[in-house]
């Protein structure tokens, strides 16, 4: 782990070219973008979580790939230990994402549709004995030559419990990524959202912020801090996360380098020609 962090920081230091940001985990608010056709991405993050009378350490991982210029499928889960050394296994998640059109630089916002399900398999403190589901539209706006990106999510999420039936509630999210110190420097990330859609029984409000280092088009590193009301009682649930995103040109046609802007989507942006 120490060598992996050192390598990532080295890549950050030597990278001096503008790099496109993407709203990937541990950033919860989703973006209207998917990776290029044939690429595989992994998003992993270590989390220290403090609840009233309980501390947890969790490792989460997700992996995904595009199957067409407008469909990406991701899946993942997490495992950790609490302060009593009891193991927790989080509900696994499967989330297809459909890109209608990509965001234009200083122009038309991008539009996508994310749907997903969290399965009732797991154990321990962070396991939820419910089947979760969600659907929302990510909208991404690129401003000031990509020095500022704004992501908005709007939709619904729900949960099914065998004894209690189905509950449904609105879902929203608003996040920003800002190159306040220049493209090659750490980017500021801030977001507020109506609970993580991966948490079927989670609270209705949460927020987090931090920094993102864009080492290359293929390596991103995040450091974020956040909090939300504790569901099981009074007090706050707080966390700190270190995230790593890796992108691989595994199956790109002809062995070419993947497009750092991602896939093109099903349609051209309104008023534009499809690239």
Secondary structure, 3 states (H helix, E strand, C coil): CHHHHHHHHHHHHHCCCCCCCCCCCCCCCCCCCCCCCCCEEEEEEEEEEEECCEEEEEEEEEEEEEEECCEEEEEEEEEEEECCCCEEECCCEEEEEEEEECCCECCCCEEEEEEEEECCCCECCCCCCCEEEEEEEEEEEEECCCCEEEEEEEEEEEEEECCCEEEEEEEEEEEEEECCCCCCCCEEEEEEECCCCCCCCCCCCEEEEEEEEEEECCEEEEEEEEEEECCCCCCEEEEEEEEEEEEECCCCHHHCCCCCCCCCCCCCCCCCCCC
